[in-house]
Amino acid sequence: MLSDMKDQSAQAAVAMTIRVRLAQLERNRAWLADEMGITQHALGRRMRGQPAFSTDDLDKLAEALRINVSAFFLRTSFPQGNSQIMTEIAS
C-alpha cells in the first residue's frame, strides 16, 4: 500500500510539474501531446497515472518543456504552489 501511495504521489508531482511548466511556456496539452508524438487522450491518461509515464516519456516531456528530468522529482520536496522554484529549474 505504501508503495502505491509513493507511486501516486510521484505521478501527481509529474502531472503538477507539467501543468506549471505548460502555463509558464503559455502552451497547452495539445501542443505537448504533439511534441511527444502521442494523442491528447494518451497524455491525459498518463497524467492520471493510467498507465504511468515511462522513462522515455519523461525524457520527451523534459525536452519539450525545456527542463531537466530531475525537475519532475524535485517538485515532491517543495511546498505546493512555489512556481519560483520551477522558474529557477527551467533556467
Sequence and secondary structure as in RCSB ss.txt:
>XXXX:A:sequence
MLSDMKDQSAQAAVAMTIRVRLAQLERNRAWLADEMGITQHALGRRMRGQPAFSTDDLDKLAEALRINVSAFFLR
TSFPQGNSQIMTEIAS
>XXXX:A:secstr
 HHHHHHHHHHHHHHHHHHHHHHHHT  HHHHHHHHTS HHHHHHHHTTSS   HHHHHHHHHHHTS TTHHHHG
GGS TT HHHHHHHH 
